[in-house]
Amino acid sequence: MDRQKMKVKICLVGEGAVGKTCLIRRFIQDQFDDRYISTLGAKVSKKEIRVDGPNGGIDIDMTIWDIMGEKGFRELLKEAYFHGAQGVLAVCDLTRKETLDDLGDWVAAVVKVTGNVPIAYLGNKYDLKDQMVVSRADLQGAAQAHGSPYLFTSAKTGENVEVAFSKLAQMIAQRAS
């Protein structure tokens, strides 16, 4: 039997320096880099993953869009950036509470363009547990408002990074079947 193939566009949203680029680098190259380089415009990466479906597995060809987190650019880029997105990873920095508060605006901006697509909330920088100011309840509350799952991730250690992208891919595949 031929395996099903699916091309999907995924966007990562969130404020600057929450770790969007690092999460993508960890997912695609299994690497981590501590140096912060602000993303200019949007950067597009690709990776194919396999998820289990009702009729065997589905090969999902992901196009992953990374956008700069500065608010001014959000307005400029959002239409083009979010257009055609089938899934979103909404990322906050667990050591900066305001990055979770701002996710509501990011998610609202996406939904306005894409309609109701699968969203997973990620609390990143879980390796800095001792500096955490965003609680599990905080993240869960934000995610539940959109009927979304949430995960604590660490681009540095790799914790839950693969899981986050796979979970989103699975949600997209289920919606399509």
BADRENMI-318902 format. One line per 2 residues: number of its first residue (from 1); their letters; for each residue x, y, z of N, C-alpha, C. Coordinates in Angstrom, 1 decimal, padded with zeros to 4 digits. Layout:
// BADRENMI-318902
NUM	A	X:Y:Z:X:Y:Z:X:Y:Z | ... $
END
This chain:
// BADRENMI-318902
1	MD	000.8:-001.2:000.0:000.0:000.0:000.0:000.9:001.2:000.0 | 000.5:002.2:-000.8:001.3:003.5:-000.8:001.1:004.2:000.4 $
3	RQ	002.1:004.8:000.9:002.0:005.7:002.1:001.4:007.0:001.7 | 000.6:007.5:002.6:000.0:008.8:002.3:001.1:009.9:002.5 $
5	KM	001.1:010.9:001.6:002.0:012.0:001.8:001.2:013.3:002.0 | 001.7:014.2:002.7:001.0:015.4:003.0:002.0:016.5:003.1 $
7	KV	001.8:017.7:002.5:002.6:018.8:002.7:001.9:019.8:003.6 | 002.6:020.3:004.6:002.0:021.2:005.5:002.9:022.4:005.8 $
9	KI	002.2:023.5:006.1:002.9:024.7:006.5:002.7:024.9:008.0 | 003.7:025.1:008.7:003.6:025.3:010.1:004.3:026.7:010.5 $
11	CL	003.7:027.4:011.3:004.3:028.7:011.8:004.6:028.6:013.2 | 005.8:029.2:013.6:006.1:029.4:015.0:005.8:030.8:015.4 $
13	VG	005.1:031.1:016.4:004.9:032.5:016.8:005.3:032.7:018.3 | 005.5:033.9:018.6:005.9:034.3:019.9:006.9:035.5:019.9 $
15	EG	007.1:036.1:021.0:007.9:037.3:021.2:009.4:036.9:020.8 | 010.2:038.0:020.6:011.6:037.8:020.3:012.3:037.1:021.5 $
17	AV	013.3:036.3:021.2:014.1:035.6:022.1:013.4:034.5:023.0 | 012.3:034.0:022.5:011.7:032.9:023.3:012.2:031.6:022.9 $
19	GK	012.9:031.5:021.8:013.6:030.3:021.4:013.0:029.6:020.1 | 012.2:030.4:019.3:011.6:029.8:018.1:012.7:029.2:017.2 $
21	TC	013.7:030.0:016.9:014.7:029.6:015.9:015.5:028.4:016.5 | 015.8:028.4:017.8:016.5:027.3:018.5:015.7:026.0:018.5 $
23	LI	014.4:026.1:018.7:013.5:025.0:018.6:013.6:024.3:017.2 | 013.5:025.2:016.2:013.6:024.7:014.8:014.9:024.0:014.5 $
25	RR	016.0:024.7:015.0:017.3:024.1:014.7:017.5:022.8:015.4 | 017.0:022.7:016.7:017.0:021.5:017.4:016.3:020.4:016.7 $
27	FI	015.1:020.7:016.2:014.2:019.7:015.5:014.8:019.3:014.2 | 015.4:020.2:013.4:015.9:019.8:012.1:017.3:019.3:012.1 $
29	QD	018.2:019.9:012.9:019.6:019.5:012.8:020.1:018.9:014.1 | 019.2:018.8:015.1:019.5:018.3:016.4:020.8:019.0:017.0 $
31	QF	020.7:020.4:016.9:021.8:021.2:017.4:021.2:022.3:018.2 | 022.1:022.9:019.1:021.7:024.0:019.9:022.8:025.0:019.8 $
33	DD	022.4:026.3:019.8:023.4:027.4:019.7:022.9:028.5:020.7 | 023.8:028.8:021.7:023.4:029.8:022.7:023.4:031.2:022.2 $
35	RY	024.1:031.5:021.1:024.1:032.9:020.6:022.8:033.3:020.1 | 022.3:034.5:020.5:021.0:035.0:020.1:021.2:035.8:018.8 $
37	IS	020.6:035.4:017.8:020.6:036.2:016.5:019.2:036.4:016.2 | 018.8:037.7:016.1:017.4:038.0:015.8:017.1:037.6:014.4 $
39	TL	015.9:037.0:014.3:015.5:036.5:012.9:015.0:037.8:012.2 | 015.5:038.0:011.0:015.0:039.1:010.2:014.0:038.6:009.2 $
41	GA	012.8:039.2:009.2:011.8:038.7:008.3:011.4:037.3:008.7 | 011.3:036.4:007.7:010.9:035.0:008.0:011.9:034.1:007.4 $
43	KV	012.2:033.0:008.1:013.1:032.0:007.7:012.3:030.7:007.5 | 012.5:030.0:006.4:011.8:028.8:006.1:012.7:027.6:006.2 $
45	SK	012.3:026.6:006.9:013.0:025.3:007.0:012.1:024.2:006.6 | 012.7:023.0:006.2:011.9:021.9:005.8:012.3:020.6:006.6 $
47	KE	011.4:019.8:006.9:011.7:018.4:007.4:010.5:017.5:007.2 | 010.9:016.3:006.8:009.8:015.3:006.6:009.7:014.4:007.9 $
49	IR	008.5:014.2:008.4:008.4:013.3:009.5:007.3:012.3:009.2 | 007.2:011.2:010.0:006.2:010.2:009.8:005.3:010.2:011.0 $
51	VD	004.0:010.3:010.8:003.1:010.1:011.9:002.2:008.9:011.7 | 001.7:008.3:012.7:000.8:007.2:012.6:-000.6:007.8:012.3 $
53	GP	-001.2:007.1:011.3:-002.6:007.5:010.9:-003.5:006.4:011.0 | -004.8:006.6:010.8:-005.8:005.5:010.9:-005.4:004.3:009.9 $
55	NG	-004.9:004.7:008.7:-004.6:003.6:007.7:-003.1:003.5:007.6 | -002.4:003.2:008.7:-000.9:003.1:008.6:-000.4:004.5:008.9 $
57	GI	000.8:004.8:008.3:001.5:006.1:008.6:001.3:007.1:007.5 | 001.6:008.3:007.8:001.5:009.4:006.8:002.9:010.1:006.9 $
59	DI	003.5:010.3:005.7:004.7:011.1:005.6:004.3:012.5:005.5 | 004.7:013.3:006.5:004.4:014.7:006.5:005.6:015.6:006.1 $
61	DM	005.5:016.3:005.0:006.5:017.1:004.6:006.3:018.5:005.1 | 007.0:018.9:006.2:006.8:020.1:006.9:007.6:021.3:006.3 $
63	TI	006.9:022.4:006.1:007.6:023.6:005.8:007.4:024.5:007.0 | 008.5:024.8:007.7:008.4:025.4:009.0:008.8:026.9:008.9 $
65	WD	007.9:027.8:009.2:008.2:029.2:009.1:008.5:029.8:010.5 | 009.6:030.5:010.5:010.1:031.2:011.7:010.0:032.7:011.4 $
67	IM	009.4:033.4:012.3:009.2:034.8:012.1:009.9:035.6:013.2 | 010.3:036.8:012.8:010.9:037.6:013.9:009.8:038.0:014.9 $
69	GE	010.2:038.1:016.1:009.2:038.3:017.2:008.9:039.7:017.5 | 009.5:040.7:016.8:009.3:042.1:017.2:007.9:042.5:016.7 $
71	KG	007.2:043.2:017.6:005.8:043.5:017.4:005.5:044.3:016.1 | 006.3:045.2:015.7:006.1:046.0:014.5:006.1:045.2:013.3 $
73	FR	006.9:044.2:013.3:007.0:043.3:012.1:005.8:042.4:012.0 | 005.2:042.1:013.1:004.1:041.2:013.2:003.0:041.7:012.2 $
75	EL	002.7:043.0:012.4:001.7:043.7:011.6:002.1:043.6:010.1 | 003.3:043.9:009.8:003.8:043.9:008.4:003.7:042.6:007.7 $
77	LK	004.1:041.6:008.5:004.3:040.3:007.8:003.2:039.3:008.0 | 002.3:039.5:008.9:001.4:038.4:009.3:000.6:037.9:008.2 $
79	EA	000.1:038.7:007.3:-000.8:038.1:006.2:000.0:037.1:005.4 | 001.1:037.5:004.9:001.9:036.6:004.1:002.5:035.5:004.9 $
81	YF	002.9:035.7:006.1:003.5:034.7:006.9:002.5:033.6:007.3 | 001.3:034.0:007.7:000.4:033.1:008.2:-000.5:032.4:007.1 $
83	HG	-000.5:033.1:006.0:-001.4:032.6:004.9:-001.0:031.1:004.6 | -002.1:030.3:004.6:-001.9:028.9:004.2:-001.3:028.0:005.3 $
85	AQ	-001.1:028.6:006.5:-000.6:027.7:007.6:-001.6:026.7:008.1 | -001.2:025.5:008.3:-002.1:024.5:008.7:-001.9:024.1:010.2 $
87	GV	-000.9:024.7:010.8:-000.7:024.5:012.2:000.3:025.5:012.8 | 000.2:025.7:014.1:001.0:026.7:014.8:001.6:026.2:016.1 $
89	LA	002.8:026.5:016.3:003.4:026.3:017.6:003.6:027.7:018.2 | 002.9:027.9:019.3:002.9:029.2:020.0:003.9:029.1:021.2 $
91	VC	004.9:029.8:021.1:006.1:029.6:022.0:006.2:030.8:023.0 | 006.3:030.4:024.3:006.7:031.4:025.3:008.0:031.0:026.0 $
93	DL	008.6:032.0:026.7:009.8:031.7:027.4:009.4:031.6:028.9 | 009.6:030.4:029.5:009.2:030.1:030.8:009.8:031.1:031.9 $
95	TR	010.8:031.8:031.5:011.5:032.7:032.4:011.0:034.1:032.3 | 010.1:034.4:031.3:009.5:035.7:031.1:008.0:035.7:031.0 $
97	KE	007.3:036.0:032.0:005.8:035.9:032.1:005.1:036.6:030.9 | 005.7:037.8:030.6:005.0:038.6:029.6:005.0:037.9:028.2 $
99	TL	005.9:037.0:028.0:005.9:036.3:026.7:004.7:035.4:026.6 | 004.2:034.9:027.7:003.0:034.1:027.7:001.8:035.0:027.5 $
101	DD	001.8:036.1:028.2:000.7:037.1:028.1:000.5:037.5:026.6 | 001.7:037.7:025.9:001.6:038.2:024.5:001.2:037.2:023.5 $
103	LG	001.2:035.9:023.9:000.9:034.8:023.0:-000.6:035.0:022.5 | -001.4:035.5:023.4:-002.8:035.7:023.0:-003.0:036.5:021.7 $
105	DW	-002.2:037.6:021.6:-002.2:038.4:020.5:-001.7:037.7:019.2 | -000.6:037.0:019.4:000.0:036.2:018.3:-001.1:035.2:017.7 $
107	VA	-001.6:034.5:018.7:-002.6:033.4:018.2:-003.8:034.1:017.6 | -004.3:035.2:018.1:-005.4:035.9:017.5:-005.1:036.3:016.1 $
109	AV	-003.9:036.8:015.9:-003.4:037.3:014.6:-003.4:036.2:013.6 | -003.0:035.0:014.0:-002.9:033.8:013.1:-004.3:033.4:012.8 $
111	VK	-005.2:033.2:013.8:-006.5:032.7:013.6:-007.3:033.6:012.6 | -007.0:034.9:012.7:-007.7:035.9:011.8:-007.4:035.6:010.4 $
113	VT	-006.2:035.1:010.1:-005.8:034.8:008.7:-006.1:033.4:008.3 | -005.9:032.4:009.2:-006.0:031.0:008.8:-007.3:030.4:009.2 $
115	GN	-008.1:031.0:010.1:-009.2:030.3:010.7:-008.7:029.4:011.7 | -009.5:028.5:012.1:-009.2:027.6:013.3:-008.3:026.5:012.9 $
117	VP	-007.0:026.6:013.1:-006.1:025.5:012.8:-005.5:025.0:014.1 | -005.0:023.8:014.1:-004.4:023.2:015.3:-003.2:024.1:015.8 $
119	IA	-003.2:024.3:017.1:-002.2:025.1:017.8:-001.7:024.3:019.0 | -000.4:024.3:019.2:000.2:023.7:020.4:001.0:024.8:021.1 $
121	YL	000.8:024.9:022.4:001.5:025.9:023.2:002.8:025.2:023.8 | 003.9:025.9:023.6:005.1:025.5:024.1:005.7:026.4:025.1 $
123	GN	006.0:025.9:026.3:006.7:026.7:027.3:008.2:026.3:027.1 | 009.0:027.2:026.5:010.4:026.8:026.2:011.3:027.3:027.3 $
125	KY	012.5:026.8:027.2:013.6:027.0:028.2:013.3:026.3:029.5 | 012.8:025.1:029.4:012.5:024.3:030.6:013.7:023.9:031.3 $
127	DL	014.9:024.0:030.6:016.1:023.6:031.3:016.5:024.7:032.4 | 015.8:025.8:032.4:016.0:026.9:033.4:015.0:026.8:034.4 $
129	KD	014.6:025.6:034.9:013.5:025.4:035.9:013.7:026.4:037.1 | 014.9:026.6:037.5:015.1:027.4:038.7:014.7:028.9:038.5 $
131	QM	014.6:029.3:037.2:014.3:030.7:036.9:012.9:030.8:036.4 | 012.1:029.7:036.4:010.8:029.7:035.8:009.8:030.6:036.6 $
133	VV	009.1:031.4:035.8:008.0:032.3:036.4:006.7:031.9:035.8 | 006.7:031.1:034.7:005.4:030.7:034.1:005.1:029.3:034.7 $
135	SR	004.0:029.1:035.3:003.7:027.8:035.9:003.0:026.9:034.9 | 002.9:025.6:035.3:002.1:024.7:034.4:000.7:025.2:034.3 $
137	AD	000.1:025.7:035.4:-001.3:026.1:035.3:-001.4:027.3:034.4 | -000.4:028.2:034.4:-000.5:029.4:033.5:-000.5:028.9:032.0 $
139	LQ	000.4:028.0:031.7:000.5:027.6:030.3:-000.7:026.8:029.9 | -001.2:025.9:030.9:-002.3:025.1:030.6:-003.6:026.0:030.4 $
141	GA	-003.7:027.1:031.2:-004.8:028.0:031.0:-004.8:028.6:029.6 | -003.7:029.1:029.2:-003.6:029.7:027.9:-003.9:028.7:026.8 $
143	AQ	-003.4:027.5:026.9:-003.6:026.5:025.9:-005.1:026.1:025.9 | -005.7:025.9:027.0:-007.1:025.4:027.1:-008.1:026.4:026.5 $
145	AH	-007.7:027.7:026.6:-008.6:028.8:026.0:-008.7:028.5:024.5 | -007.8:027.8:023.9:-007.9:027.5:022.4:-008.1:026.0:022.2 $
147	GS	-008.4:025.3:023.2:-008.5:023.8:023.1:-007.3:023.2:022.6 | -006.1:023.7:023.0:-004.8:023.2:022.6:-004.1:022.4:023.6 $
149	PY	-003.2:021.5:023.1:-002.3:020.9:024.1:-001.1:021.8:024.4 | -000.4:021.5:025.5:000.8:022.3:025.8:001.9:021.4:026.2 $
151	LF	003.1:021.9:026.1:004.3:021.1:026.4:005.3:022.0:027.0 | 006.1:021.5:027.9:007.3:022.2:028.3:008.5:021.7:027.4 $
153	TS	009.2:022.6:026.8:010.3:022.2:025.9:011.6:022.9:026.3 | 012.7:022.3:025.8:014.0:022.9:025.9:014.7:022.7:024.7 $
155	AK	015.0:023.7:023.9:015.8:023.6:022.7:017.2:023.2:023.1 | 017.6:023.6:024.3:019.0:023.4:024.7:019.2:021.9:025.0 $
157	TG	018.3:021.2:025.7:018.5:019.8:026.0:017.8:018.9:025.0 | 016.8:019.5:024.2:016.1:018.7:023.2:014.8:018.2:023.8 $
159	EN	014.5:018.4:025.1:013.4:017.9:025.8:012.1:018.3:025.1 | 011.3:017.3:024.7:010.0:017.5:024.1:009.9:018.2:022.7 $
161	VE	011.1:018.5:022.1:011.1:019.2:020.9:010.5:018.4:019.8 | 011.0:017.2:019.6:010.5:016.3:018.6:009.0:016.0:018.9 $
163	VA	008.7:015.8:020.1:007.3:015.5:020.5:006.4:016.7:020.1 | 006.8:017.9:020.3:006.0:019.1:020.0:005.6:019.1:018.5 $
165	FS	006.7:019.0:017.6:006.4:019.0:016.2:005.6:017.8:015.7 | 005.9:016.6:016.3:005.1:015.4:015.9:003.7:015.5:016.3 $
167	KL	003.4:016.1:017.5:002.1:016.2:018.1:001.3:017.1:017.1 | 001.9:018.2:016.7:001.2:019.2:015.8:000.9:018.5:014.5 $
169	AQ	001.9:017.8:014.0:001.8:017.1:012.7:000.6:016.1:012.8 | 000.5:015.4:013.9:-000.6:014.4:014.1:-001.9:015.1:014.1 $
171	MI	-002.0:016.3:014.8:-003.3:017.0:014.9:-003.7:017.5:013.5 | -002.7:017.9:012.7:-003.0:018.3:011.3:-003.5:017.1:010.5 $
173	AQ	-002.8:016.0:010.6:-003.2:014.8:009.8:-004.6:014.3:010.2 | -004.9:014.3:011.5:-006.2:013.9:011.9:-007.3:014.8:011.4 $
175	RA	-007.0:016.1:011.3:-008.0:017.0:010.8:-008.2:016.8:009.3 | -007.2:016.4:008.6:-007.3:016.2:007.2:-008.0:014.9:006.8 $
177	S	-007.9:013.9:007.7:-008.5:012.6:007.3:-010.0:012.5:007.5 $
END
